[in-house]
């Protein structure tokens, strides 16, 4: 009798472990599901492979139900993808200011037309007039736009202090600031943002931490040690394959 009881108990334990493993294996992966959605634009699916989007968004912690601001979203590649991840319980503000709208031209047309965007709210506004409720946002993404804070043109000038004040105000305590940008040569700080559209990662970390954020980690999936730091990011020799840093900060 004792041996039979032990056998039954062992069988029950093995059954529970098997069921737990099966449940774990079948657990949904919202990031993978969004990236692999066959209805996405072919150009976006091509970009996924180059930009390792699933790994990047998983690292940043994008999840269902989150409120996200895609700051200077450009053509909306990340906005659409994140909108699919956060689901109906979340929201993505796809932000562009007047200068970015002029730069991207018709790039948003295919994305906006036909109801492609899910859980995404277009937000065309200047820094200082975003109208986002204080403490309401889980994550702010700045993809290839942080260096633009140190770029000046007749139609472009954004004050870093004003921008980070806006970002801190809209984020919840402990909210995430996610930054992806083109790396510049060591020692260059922000000096080549004007000419090469690059910025030194160590400068970025120090600068952003001085604005009330804490650096909490990075991943190397977009690093390219073969990048030529002397070339502008628009040079055909490096475009789309620059050395890029992926840094995560949290609001203090």
Number of C-alpha atoms within 10 A of each C-alpha: 6 7 8 9 10 11 12 12 12 12 12 12 12 12 12 12 12 12 12 12 12 11 11 10 9 9 9 10 11 19 23 15 13 20 18 13 12 10 9 15 14 10 9 16 17 10 14 16 10 13 16 12 20 19 15 21 18 14 16 21 16 22 21 18 15 22 22 28 28 26 21 25 26 24 22 22 20 19 29 23 23 31 28 25 27 24 19 14 10 20 24 30 23 24 23 24 18 12 15 17 18 12 11 14 11 11 14 15 10 12 18 16 9 8 8 14 19 20 20 26 15 16 20 17 14 16 20 13 9 16 12 16 10 13 14 16 24 23 27 24 23 18 19 18 19 23 23 20 17 19 19 12 8 6 9 13 13 15 12 17 11 11 16 17 15 18 27 23 17 22 26 18 15 14 22 28 26 22 22 21 25 27 26 30 14 12 12 16 18 20 16 20 22 17 12 19 24 33 28 22 24 14 16 19 17 13 14 18 16 10 17 14 22 19 16 10 12 17 14 12 16 20 16 14 10 10 18 15 19 12 18 21 22 12 11 10 13 16 12 14 17 26 22 24 23 22 22 22 24 23 20 15
